[in-house]
Amino acid sequence: MRRTGKSMISTATWEENRLAITSSYPFQDSKTGKWISSKITQTLWLEPATRTPWKPTLIVETTREGLLGGLLSTNRTVYAKGYR
């Protein structure tokens, strides 16, 4: 299958100890036919181990830009490695 339309573009930068990946997803507005892009930023970092199981925790924070008058939204997911 071939994809139609424009391609997604991503850039990555380090902000101190955090990796920030910003992606722009182009899509066509169904009402006007104009191309608009949705911006999503994922920031990843490790938190030091401060409690059992004494392993660092991976934090992934995803921020979605509000589109067409919508609100900005941010989700944070925490990954912890359990006991072996």
C-alpha positions as a printed Julia matrix, in Angstrom:
84×3 Matrix{Float64}:
   0.0     0.0    0.0
   1.17    3.45  -0.75
   0.62    6.3    1.63
  -0.89    9.48   0.27
  -0.23   12.94   1.56
   2.65   14.43   3.46
   5.09   12.6    5.73
   5.55   12.95   9.46
   8.68   14.87  10.53
  10.45   14.32  13.85
  13.35   16.04  15.58
  15.1    15.07  18.8
  16.99   17.25  21.25
  18.54   16.82  24.67
  17.29   19.15  27.41
  19.75   18.47  30.25
  19.11   14.79  31.13
  15.87   14.5   29.11
  15.4    13.4   25.51
  12.64   15.4   23.78
  11.25   14.03  20.52
   8.93   16.43  18.69
   6.87   15.06  15.81
   4.71   16.95  13.36
   1.85   14.92  11.84
   0.36   16.61   8.78
  -3.3    16.0    7.95
  -5.88   17.52   5.67
  -8.78   19.44   7.18
 -11.93   17.72   5.9
 -13.91   20.98   5.8
 -11.43   23.29   4.06
  -9.03   20.85   2.39
  -6.06   22.77   3.84
  -3.08   20.93   5.27
  -2.64   21.33   9.03
  -0.07   19.69  11.27
  -0.51   18.23  14.72
   2.49   18.55  17.04
   3.28   15.9   19.64
   6.27   16.02  21.99
   7.47   12.98  23.9
  10.0    13.58  26.65
  11.85   10.63  28.18
  14.1    10.5   31.24
  15.26    8.22  34.04
  14.48    9.0   37.67
  17.01    7.69  40.2
  16.09    4.67  42.32
  14.79    5.96  45.66
  12.73    2.95  46.81
  12.44   -0.78  46.2
  13.18   -2.51  43.86
  16.13   -0.02  43.82
  16.11    0.38  40.06
  15.67    3.63  38.11
  12.23    4.49  36.74
  11.61    5.5   33.13
   9.27    8.47  32.7
   7.6     9.15  29.34
   5.67   12.41  29.11
   3.55   12.99  26.0
   2.24   16.47  25.19
  -0.28   16.97  22.38
  -0.86   20.43  20.96
  -4.49   21.59  20.89
  -5.93   21.65  17.37
  -8.69   23.77  15.88
  -9.31   25.52  19.19
  -8.76   22.41  21.34
  -6.84   22.24  24.58
  -3.25   21.12  25.11
  -3.06   17.71  26.82
  -0.22   16.03  28.68
   0.02   12.41  29.81
   2.78   10.95  31.95
   3.56    7.23  32.09
   5.94    5.75  34.64
   7.69    2.45  33.95
   9.3     0.57  36.83
  11.13   -2.71  36.58
   9.74   -5.22  39.06
  11.46   -7.85  41.14
  13.24  -10.65  39.32
